[in-house]
Amino acid sequence: MEPTEHRVVPPRAARHLVMVASLVVIIAGMRAASSVLVLFLLAAFFAAVCTVPLTWLQRRAVPSRLAVGVVAGTILALGSLLVVLVALSVNRFLGDLPTNQERLSALTTSAIGWLNAHGVHVSAEALRQHFDLAKLMGFVGAMLTGLSGVIADGFLVLITIVFILLEASGFPRKLRAALADPEQSLAGLREFGDAARRYLLIKSLVGVAVGAAIGLWLWILGVKYAFLWGFLAFLLNFVPYIGCYIAAIPPLLLALVEQGTWPALLALLGYLVVNAVLGYLVEPRLMGAQLGLSALVVFASLLIWGWVLGPVGMILSVPLTVLLRIALEARDDTRWIAVLLAPEPPEKRKVPHTLDGRR
């Protein structure tokens, strides 16, 4: 008998197979632990933003513990107030949801009658099946129900932020003691941290401006739960291209059913103006093309992170992907992946230090 031939897998292909298998295991683990992971990621993002005032206080000779106490106390006070206000608004909206759905169903029926009276014959059953405003409002209610689940854990997120800030002051000293070549490695980590904080800070500040402008405009128009819609606009500002339109759906439906067509159109005009000015003019100038992502990558990240982490994962999808791109760009052997994620090929520039210490 001839000996059986055994096909030897090349080492490079074996490494790739191991990497793919490891990635599958990691994604499965993240999906299984999504309820805990979402809270930790939210806390980590907001803690990264809060390190900016913490660093500002420390540079002005404020003792580290006092600076952490001031920032942590401010976060707990403002965060607790925000959690309470949003939770009350969500509960009031969900309580009024059945009434608003009935009004939207009646509005849909009257619209069908108006179209039939003007010679446009529309099947009522077909229209309700494919375009029912009451079902759309129900979708909004389901989305806010999921949001209320995260808000219910808001105090846990706030406490986690405080502990992260307490750990952040002594973390560089731990790294210096743990790393073999701390200066080169810390330079790369510092570059990654600066870019990540810059992105999160700009995105958060623009989101606050968007939410405040939307909330104020809706309050002027007399739309109910204006604070809630402003907060929703702030959250969905992290979702490019479609976030602003999703955030506009509930207040527009509410304005339409309670106040009529013109207030709804004015509310829509406010959303378009605010997002055109802040989202398409101000934010790109502050952010620059360096931290951008291609449209295909943004859409894919929405689907992937939404599937892994749920609805909150869609809000966190673009920040997570941008941070991943920053980390990939900081290493010579993975910079080609960062280039593929970018909207256009970047200009060749020198990177002072990479995460592995190489120049």
KEMIDO-397377 format. One record per residue: chain; z, x, y of N, C-alpha, C in turn. Coordinates in pm, whole numbers. Atoms other than C-alpha are relative to their C-alpha. Example, Ala and Ser with C-alpha at 12.3 -4.5 7.8 and 13.67 -1.06 7.14 Angstrom:
<r A,<0,89,-119>,<780,1230,-450>,<0,90,120>>
<r A,<-6,-82,-119>,<714,1367,-106>,<73,-77,109>>
END
This chain:
<r A,<0,85,-121>,<0,0,0>,<0,87,124>>
<r A,<4,-73,-126>,<-83,116,345>,<124,-32,82>>
<r A,<-120,27,-81>,<216,156,575>,<-32,-97,113>>
<r A,<16,100,-106>,<266,-128,820>,<2,68,135>>
<r A,<7,-59,-134>,<163,-34,1171>,<98,-71,92>>
<r A,<-94,54,-99>,<431,-82,1433>,<-52,32,139>>
<r A,<50,-19,-136>,<316,-133,1787>,<116,41,90>>
<r A,<-105,-52,-88>,<521,74,2025>,<-24,-52,141>>
<r A,<9,51,-137>,<592,-90,2360>,<20,116,97>>
<r A,<-16,-109,-96>,<535,156,2645>,<129,-15,79>>
<r A,<-127,8,-74>,<855,245,2832>,<-12,-77,131>>
<r A,<15,70,-128>,<718,114,3164>,<-5,-151,-22>>
<r A,<6,144,28>,<631,-226,3013>,<136,-51,-47>>
<r A,<-133,40,46>,<971,-236,2842>,<95,-19,117>>
<r A,<-86,13,-118>,<1145,-178,3174>,<-32,-128,77>>
<r A,<39,122,-70>,<944,-458,3332>,<50,-125,-74>>
<r A,<-49,114,77>,<1034,-695,3048>,<150,-17,17>>
<r A,<-145,7,-20>,<1402,-608,3086>,<33,-53,138>>
<r A,<-23,49,-136>,<1382,-669,3461>,<-24,-150,9>>
<r A,<30,144,-3>,<1217,-1010,3411>,<108,-78,-73>>
<r A,<-105,69,76>,<1472,-1108,3145>,<131,-3,78>>
<r A,<-122,-4,-81>,<1758,-996,3369>,<-7,-99,116>>
<r A,<17,93,-109>,<1615,-1198,3657>,<19,-144,-46>>
<r A,<-16,135,55>,<1595,-1510,3439>,<147,-31,-25>>
<r A,<-143,21,27>,<1958,-1465,3330>,<77,-18,131>>
<r A,<-69,10,-129>,<2072,-1414,3691>,<-25,-136,64>>
<r A,<33,129,-60>,<1888,-1724,3815>,<71,-113,-74>>
<r A,<-70,103,77>,<2030,-1933,3530>,<149,-1,32>>
<r A,<-142,-7,-36>,<2380,-1809,3613>,<26,-54,139>>
<r A,<-15,52,-136>,<2332,-1886,3983>,<-9,-152,1>>
<r A,<13,147,5>,<2218,-2239,3901>,<122,-64,-63>>
<r A,<-119,56,64>,<2515,-2295,3671>,<121,5,92>>
<r A,<-115,-16,-91>,<2757,-2170,3939>,<-36,-39,142>>
<r A,<49,32,-134>,<2573,-2330,4233>,<108,-62,89>>
<r A,<-102,66,-83>,<2871,-2540,4348>,<93,100,66>>
<r A,<-85,-104,-58>,<3084,-2229,4401>,<-82,97,84>>
<r A,<83,-99,-68>,<2800,-2000,4506>,<-43,-49,139>>
<r A,<41,54,-130>,<2687,-2233,4788>,<111,19,103>>
<r A,<-112,-15,-93>,<3033,-2228,4946>,<18,146,42>>
<r A,<-18,-142,-33>,<3057,-1849,4923>,<-113,50,90>>
<r A,<112,-43,-83>,<2708,-1800,5070>,<14,-53,143>>
<r A,<-24,55,-134>,<2786,-2033,5362>,<105,82,74>>
<r A,<-106,-79,-62>,<3107,-1842,5427>,<-49,140,37>>
<r A,<50,-135,-27>,<2928,-1505,5404>,<-94,0,120>>
<r A,<93,6,-113>,<2655,-1613,5649>,<74,-13,132>>
<r A,<-74,21,-126>,<2896,-1741,5911>,<94,116,29>>
<r A,<-83,-118,-22>,<3126,-1442,5858>,<-82,115,59>>
<r A,<87,-103,-55>,<2831,-1210,5927>,<-24,-23,150>>
<r A,<17,31,-143>,<2775,-1390,6259>,<129,28,75>>
<r A,<-129,-18,-67>,<3148,-1376,6340>,<39,146,14>>
<r A,<-30,-141,-18>,<3155,-999,6297>,<-48,53,134>>
<r A,<50,-44,-131>,<2965,-974,6627>,<112,-5,104>>
<r A,<-112,-2,-94>,<3258,-1091,6848>,<115,88,-47>>
<r A,<-105,-87,51>,<3496,-903,6617>,<-26,145,39>>
<r A,<36,-137,-39>,<3310,-577,6678>,<12,18,150>>
<r A,<-9,-8,-147>,<3294,-653,7052>,<145,20,43>>
<r A,<-141,-16,-35>,<3674,-687,7067>,<52,138,-41>>
<r A,<-48,-130,46>,<3733,-371,6863>,<-51,113,87>>
<r A,<55,-104,-89>,<3505,-167,7092>,<72,4,134>>
<r A,<-76,4,-125>,<3725,-272,7384>,<147,28,-24>>
<r A,<-133,-54,30>,<4031,-108,7229>,<100,-107,-40>>
<r A,<-90,101,55>,<4173,-431,7089>,<34,39,-143>>
<r A,<-36,-36,138>,<4371,-353,6771>,<-72,-87,-102>>
<r A,<82,71,99>,<4184,-450,6456>,<65,-129,-48>>
<r A,<-67,121,50>,<4446,-693,6329>,<5,-109,106>>
<r A,<-2,99,-107>,<4474,-862,6667>,<-139,-60,19>>
<r A,<136,51,-15>,<4094,-889,6695>,<-35,-96,-112>>
<r A,<26,90,112>,<4070,-1039,6347>,<78,-130,16>>
<r A,<-79,121,-21>,<4351,-1282,6433>,<-60,-92,105>>
<r A,<62,81,-105>,<4179,-1396,6753>,<-126,-70,-51>>
<r A,<124,58,52>,<3842,-1446,6584>,<29,-103,-109>>
<r A,<-33,93,108>,<3995,-1610,6276>,<63,-128,54>>
<r A,<-60,120,-59>,<4208,-1846,6486>,<-102,-87,69>>
<r A,<106,78,-67>,<3906,-1948,6693>,<-87,-71,-103>>
<r A,<83,61,105>,<3702,-2009,6377>,<71,-119,-63>>
<r A,<-74,109,63>,<3975,-2221,6219>,<10,-121,92>>
<r A,<-16,111,-93>,<4026,-2429,6535>,<-133,-74,20>>
<r A,<130,63,-25>,<3659,-2491,6616>,<-61,-56,-129>>
<r A,<56,47,127>,<3555,-2519,6251>,<69,-125,-50>>
<r A,<-71,120,43>,<3827,-2772,6170>,<-42,-121,82>>
<r A,<45,109,-86>,<3726,-2983,6470>,<-140,-45,-39>>
<r A,<137,34,39>,<3360,-2966,6365>,<-2,-76,-133>>
<r A,<-4,65,131>,<3439,-3061,6004>,<48,-144,13>>
<r A,<-54,135,-17>,<3645,-3363,6113>,<-101,-91,68>>
<r A,<96,83,-73>,<3385,-3489,6362>,<-122,-35,-86>>
<r A,<116,26,85>,<3094,-3451,6119>,<36,-94,-114>>
<r A,<-42,87,110>,<3288,-3612,5833>,<17,-145,47>>
<r A,<-14,136,-53>,<3378,-3914,6051>,<-135,-63,28>>
<r A,<133,53,-31>,<3018,-3953,6168>,<-76,-37,-127>>
<r A,<69,27,126>,<2881,-3931,5813>,<56,-127,-65>>
<r A,<-61,118,62>,<3130,-4190,5685>,<-39,-128,75>>
<r A,<40,118,-78>,<3047,-4430,5970>,<-147,-35,-26>>
<r A,<142,27,27>,<2673,-4389,5909>,<-18,-61,-138>>
<r A,<13,54,135>,<2709,-4448,5535>,<56,-142,-9>>
<r A,<-52,136,-2>,<2920,-4757,5608>,<-98,-99,59>>
<r A,<99,87,-63>,<2644,-4900,5831>,<-135,2,-72>>
<r A,<129,-18,65>,<2367,-4797,5589>,<-58,-129,-59>>
<r A,<59,125,54>,<2327,-5134,5403>,<-56,-91,108>>
<r A,<48,84,-110>,<2296,-5322,5733>,<-130,53,58>>
<r A,<122,-60,-56>,<2038,-5079,5867>,<-117,-12,-96>>
<r A,<108,17,98>,<1839,-5100,5543>,<-55,-143,3>>
<r A,<47,139,-10>,<1825,-5480,5573>,<-85,-19,126>>
<r A,<78,11,-123>,<1704,-5449,5933>,<-137,65,-15>>
<r A,<128,-67,20>,<1434,-5203,5831>,<-91,-80,-93>>
<r A,<81,87,87>,<1319,-5434,5551>,<-59,-116,79>>
<r A,<51,108,-85>,<1291,-5717,5803>,<-107,51,96>>
<r A,<99,-58,-91>,<1104,-5485,6040>,<-131,25,-74>>
<r A,<120,-21,79>,<860,-5394,5763>,<-73,-132,-25>>
<r A,<60,132,22>,<801,-5764,5689>,<-70,-50,125>>
<r A,<62,44,-125>,<733,-5842,6055>,<-124,82,33>>
<r A,<118,-84,-23>,<492,-5546,6077>,<-117,-44,-87>>
<r A,<106,50,88>,<300,-5678,5777>,<-59,-130,54>>
<r A,<49,125,-59>,<280,-6023,5937>,<-85,23,122>>
<r A,<78,-28,-121>,<156,-5874,6265>,<-138,54,-36>>
<r A,<128,-56,42>,<-117,-5677,6086>,<-91,-109,-58>>
<r A,<80,109,57>,<-231,-5983,5888>,<-50,-96,107>>
<r A,<40,90,-109>,<-239,-6192,6206>,<-114,58,83>>
<r A,<107,-64,-78>,<-472,-5938,6369>,<-116,44,-89>>
<r A,<117,-24,84>,<-717,-5930,6080>,<9,119,-92>>
<r A,<-18,-115,91>,<-576,-5628,5895>,<82,-49,-118>>
<r A,<-68,58,115>,<-492,-5765,5552>,<61,112,-85>>
<r A,<-75,-103,73>,<-227,-5554,5386>,<84,-69,-106>>
<r A,<-83,52,107>,<-60,-5617,5054>,<145,39,26>>
<r A,<-142,-26,-29>,<311,-5654,5120>,<64,82,-113>>
<r A,<-58,-70,113>,<399,-5535,4770>,<-45,146,-3>>
<r A,<50,-138,1>,<175,-5228,4792>,<61,82,112>>
<r A,<-56,-73,-113>,<309,-5135,5136>,<146,36,-27>>
<r A,<-141,-29,29>,<671,-5165,5024>,<13,104,-112>>
<r A,<-7,-96,110>,<593,-4961,4714>,<-26,143,47>>
<r A,<39,-134,-43>,<434,-4669,4899>,<62,41,134>>
<r A,<-55,-35,-132>,<589,-4690,5247>,<103,-105,38>>
<r A,<-109,93,-28>,<923,-4868,5266>,<104,72,85>>
<r A,<-94,-65,-90>,<1139,-4779,5566>,<143,-11,-52>>
<r A,<-135,15,55>,<1447,-4914,5388>,<28,108,-105>>
<r A,<-18,-106,99>,<1393,-4671,5098>,<12,136,68>>
<r A,<-9,-125,-74>,<1341,-4391,5348>,<139,19,58>>
<r A,<-136,-7,-50>,<1674,-4472,5511>,<98,26,-115>>
<r A,<-84,-28,116>,<1827,-4474,5163>,<-5,147,-40>>
<r A,<13,-143,26>,<1691,-4123,5110>,<85,81,98>>
<r A,<-84,-66,-101>,<1860,-4018,5436>,<147,-11,-38>>
<r A,<-139,19,43>,<2185,-4168,5309>,<37,91,-115>>
<r A,<-26,-89,113>,<2157,-3972,4984>,<12,145,47>>
<r A,<-7,-136,-52>,<2092,-3652,5179>,<133,25,70>>
<r A,<-127,-16,-70>,<2398,-3708,5400>,<118,-7,-96>>
<r A,<-105,3,101>,<2605,-3792,5093>,<18,139,-61>>
<r A,<-9,-137,49>,<2519,-3450,4954>,<61,94,102>>
<r A,<-58,-82,-105>,<2604,-3296,5290>,<150,-23,12>>
<r A,<-143,30,-11>,<2940,-3474,5296>,<79,71,-110>>
<r A,<-67,-75,105>,<3023,-3306,4964>,<31,142,42>>
<r A,<-24,-136,-50>,<2985,-2965,5129>,<102,-3,113>>
<r A,<-94,10,-111>,<3173,-3081,5440>,<142,-19,-52>>
<r A,<-133,19,57>,<3461,-3192,5218>,<65,132,-38>>
<r A,<-50,-134,32>,<3494,-2827,5116>,<-5,92,121>>
<r A,<14,-81,-120>,<3459,-2714,5476>,<120,87,28>>
<r A,<-120,-80,-25>,<3820,-2598,5503>,<7,120,-94>>
<r A,<6,-113,92>,<3772,-2383,5193>,<-97,106,50>>
<r A,<96,-94,-59>,<3466,-2227,5361>,<64,76,116>>
<r A,<-66,-65,-115>,<3671,-2158,5676>,<100,105,-46>>
<r A,<-98,-96,50>,<3948,-1990,5479>,<-70,122,-61>>
<r A,<76,-112,57>,<3691,-1780,5291>,<-55,91,109>>
<r A,<48,-79,-113>,<3540,-1670,5624>,<110,91,53>>
<r A,<-114,-80,-51>,<3886,-1554,5741>,<28,118,-93>>
<r A,<-28,-109,93>,<3941,-1350,5425>,<-111,105,2>>
<r A,<110,-96,-10>,<3595,-1193,5455>,<17,87,123>>
<r A,<-22,-77,-123>,<3673,-1089,5813>,<117,97,-16>>
<r A,<-113,-91,24>,<4008,-944,5704>,<-42,119,-85>>
<r A,<47,-108,86>,<3829,-741,5437>,<-101,88,71>>
<r A,<109,-76,-64>,<3544,-634,5668>,<51,120,78>>
<r A,<-49,-111,-81>,<3764,-414,5887>,<28,125,-82>>
<r A,<-30,-117,81>,<3867,-186,5599>,<-106,33,-103>>
<r A,<102,-23,102>,<3551,-208,5389>,<-73,133,17>>
<r A,<67,-131,-14>,<3374,99,5541>,<84,115,-52>>
<r A,<-86,-108,51>,<3675,317,5458>,<-1,3,-153>>
<r A,<6,6,146>,<3663,197,5096>,<-132,60,-50>>
<r A,<130,-53,41>,<3291,280,5077>,<-3,153,13>>
<r A,<-2,-146,-17>,<3349,631,5214>,<76,67,-114>>
<r A,<-78,-58,110>,<3608,691,4944>,<-70,-17,-135>>
<r A,<63,28,129>,<3390,542,4667>,<-133,71,-19>>
<r A,<134,-55,13>,<3047,693,4744>,<3,152,-7>>
<r A,<9,-145,12>,<2946,1047,4651>,<-50,63,129>>
<r A,<55,-50,-126>,<2741,1097,4969>,<11,-112,104>>
<r A,<-24,119,-80>,<2895,844,5208>,<-82,-7,128>>
<r A,<67,6,-129>,<2720,943,5531>,<-142,-53,-12>>
<r A,<138,46,17>,<2364,896,5406>,<-4,-144,-51>>
<r A,<0,136,55>,<2445,582,5204>,<45,-101,104>>
<r A,<-50,92,-102>,<2645,423,5486>,<-101,-19,112>>
<r A,<103,17,-103>,<2359,491,5728>,<-101,-106,-41>>
<r A,<92,102,47>,<2125,285,5512>,<63,-138,-2>>
<r A,<-69,129,0>,<2382,10,5464>,<22,-52,141>>
<r A,<-21,42,-140>,<2453,7,5837>,<-130,-55,58>>
<r A,<129,50,-49>,<2082,-35,5911>,<-28,-140,-56>>
<r A,<18,132,60>,<2062,-325,5665>,<93,-102,64>>
<r A,<-97,93,-59>,<2378,-484,5809>,<-37,-38,142>>
<r A,<38,30,-139>,<2256,-454,6168>,<-118,-97,4>>
<r A,<116,90,2>,<1922,-617,6086>,<38,-139,-49>>
<r A,<-43,131,52>,<2089,-894,5884>,<81,-76,104>>
<r A,<-81,67,-103>,<2344,-969,6158>,<-86,-46,116>>
<r A,<87,37,-111>,<2073,-969,6422>,<-77,-127,-34>>
<r A,<74,119,40>,<1867,-1221,6227>,<89,-124,-1>>
<r A,<-88,115,12>,<2160,-1450,6148>,<53,-44,136>>
<r A,<-52,35,-133>,<2294,-1433,6504>,<-105,-73,82>>
<r A,<106,65,-78>,<1960,-1518,6667>,<-30,-138,-56>>
<r A,<30,129,63>,<1891,-1794,6417>,<110,-101,28>>
<r A,<-111,91,-25>,<2238,-1942,6464>,<4,-45,146>>
<r A,<-4,36,-143>,<2226,-1929,6846>,<-113,-95,36>>
<r A,<111,92,-25>,<1882,-2090,6856>,<28,-135,-62>>
<r A,<-35,126,64>,<2004,-2352,6609>,<103,-78,79>>
<r A,<-99,68,-85>,<2306,-2428,6829>,<-67,-60,123>>
<r A,<71,52,-117>,<2075,-2465,7130>,<-84,-122,-36>>
<r A,<80,114,45>,<1843,-2696,6934>,<89,-121,-25>>
<r A,<-90,110,30>,<2132,-2907,6806>,<63,-61,124>>
<r A,<-61,51,-123>,<2297,-2933,7148>,<-101,-79,84>>
<r A,<102,70,-78>,<1971,-3030,7321>,<-38,-133,-64>>
<r A,<34,125,70>,<1883,-3289,7055>,<114,-101,11>>
<r A,<-114,90,-9>,<2234,-3435,7050>,<17,-58,139>>
<r A,<-13,49,-137>,<2247,-3460,7430>,<-110,-100,33>>
<r A,<111,91,-27>,<1903,-3625,7449>,<20,-135,-69>>
<r A,<-24,125,71>,<1990,-3881,7183>,<117,-77,59>>
<r A,<-115,66,-65>,<2323,-3952,7355>,<-44,-68,130>>
<r A,<53,61,-123>,<2138,-4017,7682>,<-78,-126,-33>>
<r A,<79,117,39>,<1905,-4257,7500>,<87,-110,-63>>
<r A,<-89,99,59>,<2205,-4435,7346>,<-15,-15,-150>>
<r A,<13,5,146>,<2121,-4356,6983>,<136,29,-63>>
<r A,<-130,-18,64>,<2427,-4390,6759>,<5,129,-81>>
<r A,<-28,-121,78>,<2580,-4086,6588>,<-79,121,53>>
<r A,<79,-110,-59>,<2413,-3845,6833>,<56,136,-41>>
<r A,<-59,-128,41>,<2662,-3570,6740>,<-45,38,-140>>
<r A,<42,-28,138>,<2571,-3602,6371>,<-144,46,-5>>
<r A,<142,-39,3>,<2197,-3581,6442>,<-19,138,64>>
<r A,<6,-135,-55>,<2253,-3274,6660>,<43,105,-101>>
<r A,<-46,-92,104>,<2448,-3108,6379>,<-105,14,-109>>
<r A,<105,-5,101>,<2173,-3200,6132>,<-119,83,49>>
<r A,<109,-81,-56>,<1912,-3049,6367>,<36,149,-3>>
<r A,<-45,-140,9>,<2121,-2728,6379>,<-18,54,-141>>
<r A,<12,-47,138>,<2134,-2704,5999>,<-145,16,-43>>
<r A,<139,-3,45>,<1768,-2785,5939>,<-87,91,85>>
<r A,<75,-101,-75>,<1660,-2538,6206>,<-21,125,-83>>
<r A,<17,-114,89>,<1706,-2279,5931>,<-117,-21,-95>>
<r A,<116,29,85>,<1419,-2451,5744>,<-123,-8,90>>
<r A,<115,2,-91>,<1096,-2359,5928>,<-106,-100,-43>>
<r A,<118,85,21>,<785,-2576,5958>,<38,-147,-21>>
<r A,<-27,140,32>,<936,-2894,5808>,<142,-43,35>>
<r A,<-139,35,-27>,<1305,-2877,5901>,<17,-92,118>>
<r A,<-14,83,-120>,<1264,-3025,6248>,<-47,-142,-24>>
<r A,<53,134,27>,<1062,-3317,6112>,<94,-79,-91>>
<r A,<-97,68,85>,<1315,-3396,5839>,<121,-43,82>>
<r A,<-116,33,-83>,<1596,-3385,6096>,<-28,-118,93>>
<r A,<34,108,-93>,<1407,-3633,6317>,<-7,-137,-65>>
<r A,<21,128,67>,<1367,-3904,6052>,<115,-99,22>>
<r A,<-107,101,-13>,<1716,-4067,6057>,<22,-52,142>>
<r A,<-20,58,-134>,<1765,-4092,6437>,<-118,-83,48>>
<r A,<116,80,-40>,<1408,-4219,6485>,<5,-138,-64>>
<r A,<-14,130,67>,<1461,-4493,6226>,<112,-82,62>>
<r A,<-113,71,-59>,<1796,-4580,6380>,<-34,-52,139>>
<r A,<42,45,-133>,<1651,-4596,6731>,<-100,-115,-10>>
<r A,<101,105,18>,<1362,-4809,6604>,<64,-133,-38>>
<r A,<-57,124,50>,<1581,-5062,6426>,<102,-60,98>>
<r A,<-104,51,-88>,<1849,-5090,6696>,<-46,-19,144>>
<r A,<37,5,-141>,<1669,-5032,7025>,<-146,-34,25>>
<r A,<139,36,-19>,<1298,-5084,6971>,<-93,121,-3>>
<r A,<104,-102,16>,<975,-4890,6983>,<10,109,105>>
<r A,<2,-101,-106>,<1001,-4716,7322>,<114,101,-11>>
<r A,<-104,-101,20>,<1345,-4557,7266>,<-29,93,-118>>
<r A,<35,-85,114>,<1220,-4434,6927>,<-107,102,39>>
<r A,<104,-93,-45>,<911,-4281,7091>,<59,107,94>>
<r A,<-65,-98,-88>,<1129,-4117,7359>,<82,101,-81>>
<r A,<-75,-91,86>,<1352,-3974,7087>,<-94,99,-69>>
<r A,<99,-87,62>,<1045,-3839,6909>,<-52,104,98>>
<r A,<46,-93,-103>,<924,-3684,7235>,<103,111,22>>
<r A,<-104,-101,-18>,<1259,-3508,7275>,<-1,102,-112>>
<r A,<6,-93,114>,<1236,-3359,6925>,<-120,94,13>>
<r A,<120,-83,-12>,<881,-3237,6988>,<15,106,108>>
<r A,<-15,-94,-112>,<966,-3077,7323>,<101,110,-35>>
<r A,<-105,-98,31>,<1288,-2908,7204>,<-49,100,-104>>
<r A,<46,-92,105>,<1130,-2766,6889>,<-119,83,44>>
<r A,<113,-80,-50>,<814,-2658,7072>,<50,114,88>>
<r A,<-50,-103,-93>,<1012,-2470,7338>,<87,102,-73>>
<r A,<-94,-91,63>,<1295,-2324,7131>,<-51,56,-132>>
<r A,<43,-45,132>,<1134,-2307,6787>,<-127,82,-1>>
<r A,<131,-67,4>,<785,-2187,6875>,<-22,97,116>>
<r A,<15,-92,-113>,<835,-2001,7205>,<117,98,9>>
<r A,<-117,-85,-23>,<1192,-1871,7243>,<34,81,-126>>
<r A,<-45,-70,121>,<1285,-1788,6882>,<-93,112,-44>>
<r A,<86,-113,40>,<972,-1583,6792>,<11,120,93>>
<r A,<-13,-112,-93>,<1017,-1375,7109>,<130,78,-26>>
<r A,<-126,-68,27>,<1380,-1301,7024>,<-1,67,-137>>
<r A,<-4,-49,137>,<1322,-1252,6652>,<-99,113,-23>>
<r A,<103,-99,24>,<999,-1053,6660>,<-66,-22,-135>>
<r A,<75,17,126>,<746,-1027,6379>,<63,77,-116>>
<r A,<-55,-85,104>,<959,-774,6190>,<73,-81,-107>>
<r A,<-80,77,94>,<1177,-1043,6028>,<-72,-125,-46>>
<r A,<74,119,38>,<900,-1294,5964>,<-35,-3,-147>>
<r A,<45,21,137>,<782,-1437,5634>,<-131,-76,5>>
<r A,<124,76,6>,<444,-1568,5534>,<30,-146,-34>>
<r A,<-21,143,23>,<401,-1945,5514>,<14,-31,-149>>
<r A,<-8,22,144>,<347,-1929,5137>,<136,41,-54>>
<r A,<-132,-46,44>,<668,-1730,5088>,<108,-98,43>>
<r A,<-98,98,-49>,<862,-1980,5302>,<0,-124,-90>>
<r A,<9,119,84>,<732,-2274,5098>,<54,26,-140>>
<r A,<-49,-33,134>,<800,-2099,4768>,<151,17,0>>
<r A,<-145,-18,-6>,<1152,-2003,4879>,<72,-134,11>>
<r A,<-59,134,-8>,<1224,-2367,4970>,<10,-63,-139>>
<r A,<-1,59,134>,<1127,-2478,4620>,<97,72,-93>>
<r A,<-80,-77,95>,<1301,-2195,4433>,<149,-13,30>>
<r A,<-142,8,-34>,<1631,-2189,4625>,<51,-143,-3>>
<r A,<-41,139,13>,<1636,-2568,4641>,<27,-38,-144>>
<r A,<-21,27,142>,<1603,-2580,4263>,<125,70,-52>>
<r A,<-114,-76,50>,<1868,-2313,4210>,<132,-50,58>>
<r A,<-125,31,-68>,<2129,-2420,4468>,<10,-143,49>>
<r A,<-7,139,-45>,<2042,-2784,4542>,<-45,-15,144>>
<r A,<46,26,-138>,<1983,-2940,4888>,<45,107,100>>
<r A,<-47,-105,-91>,<2198,-2680,5064>,<-80,128,-20>>
<r A,<82,-117,25>,<1986,-2414,4898>,<-128,1,82>>
<r A,<118,5,-85>,<1686,-2537,5097>,<32,46,141>>
<r A,<-41,-47,-132>,<1881,-2476,5418>,<21,151,0>>
<r A,<-27,-143,9>,<1983,-2130,5299>,<-119,80,-49>>
<r A,<110,-68,67>,<1644,-2049,5145>,<-62,110,86>>
<r A,<67,-99,-85>,<1480,-1874,5440>,<95,114,39>>
<r A,<-91,-114,-23>,<1793,-1673,5544>,<17,90,-121>>
<r A,<-14,-82,120>,<1837,-1558,5184>,<-124,85,-24>>
<r A,<124,-74,24>,<1470,-1458,5155>,<-20,108,106>>
<r A,<12,-101,-106>,<1475,-1278,5491>,<95,117,-29>>
<r A,<-93,-107,34>,<1786,-1083,5388>,<-50,81,-118>>
<r A,<60,-73,113>,<1615,-997,5060>,<-112,90,47>>
<r A,<110,-82,-51>,<1313,-873,5251>,<53,121,78>>
<r A,<-59,-113,-73>,<1533,-659,5479>,<50,106,-97>>
<r A,<-50,-96,99>,<1698,-502,5174>,<-114,72,-70>>
<r A,<114,-63,65>,<1362,-438,5007>,<-70,100,92>>
<r A,<67,-88,-94>,<1219,-282,5322>,<77,128,24>>
<r A,<-83,-117,-25>,<1508,-38,5343>,<-11,106,-108>>
<r A,<18,-97,108>,<1407,136,5019>,<-148,37,-12>>
<r A,<138,-46,11>,<1096,346,4972>,<-73,-61,-119>>
<r A,<66,46,121>,<1028,224,4618>,<-20,-151,-4>>
<r A,<18,146,-2>,<1052,-147,4707>,<-61,-51,131>>
<r A,<52,44,-130>,<901,-150,5057>,<-132,-75,-16>>
<r A,<127,70,20>,<567,-267,4915>,<22,-149,-24>>
<r A,<-31,142,21>,<733,-594,4808>,<29,-67,133>>
<r A,<-29,54,-133>,<863,-645,5163>,<-128,-23,79>>
<r A,<128,16,-70>,<510,-593,5294>,<-72,-126,-49>>
<r A,<64,120,54>,<380,-865,5061>,<67,-128,49>>
<r A,<-71,118,-48>,<647,-1106,5186>,<-26,-27,148>>
<r A,<18,13,-144>,<556,-1047,5551>,<-122,-85,32>>
<r A,<117,80,-38>,<312,-1272,5742>,<-125,82,21>>
<r A,<115,-88,-21>,<89,-974,5820>,<45,143,-25>>
<r A,<-39,-140,25>,<81,-601,5738>,<66,61,121>>
<r A,<-67,-62,-114>,<335,-422,5959>,<-62,134,36>>
<r A,<45,-132,-43>,<251,-118,6162>,<85,107,-67>>
<r A,<-74,-109,64>,<347,207,5998>,<97,59,99>>
<r A,<-103,-53,-88>,<673,319,6143>,<99,80,-85>>
<r A,<-97,-82,71>,<937,573,6048>,<131,-75,-14>>
<r A,<-130,60,26>,<1251,439,5888>,<102,112,-6>>
<r A,<-91,-113,-6>,<1546,665,5976>,<74,26,-130>>
<r A,<-72,-18,127>,<1745,604,5656>,<-26,-120,-87>>
<r A,<16,110,94>,<1702,395,5346>,<133,-24,-71>>
<r A,<-125,35,66>,<1966,229,5131>,<42,103,-104>>
<r A,<-38,-102,98>,<1951,509,4878>,<16,138,64>>
<r A,<-28,-124,-68>,<1993,773,5146>,<-119,84,31>>
<r A,<119,-83,-26>,<1633,903,5157>,<-58,-33,136>>
<r A,<63,18,-131>,<1444,950,5485>,<-145,-36,-19>>
END
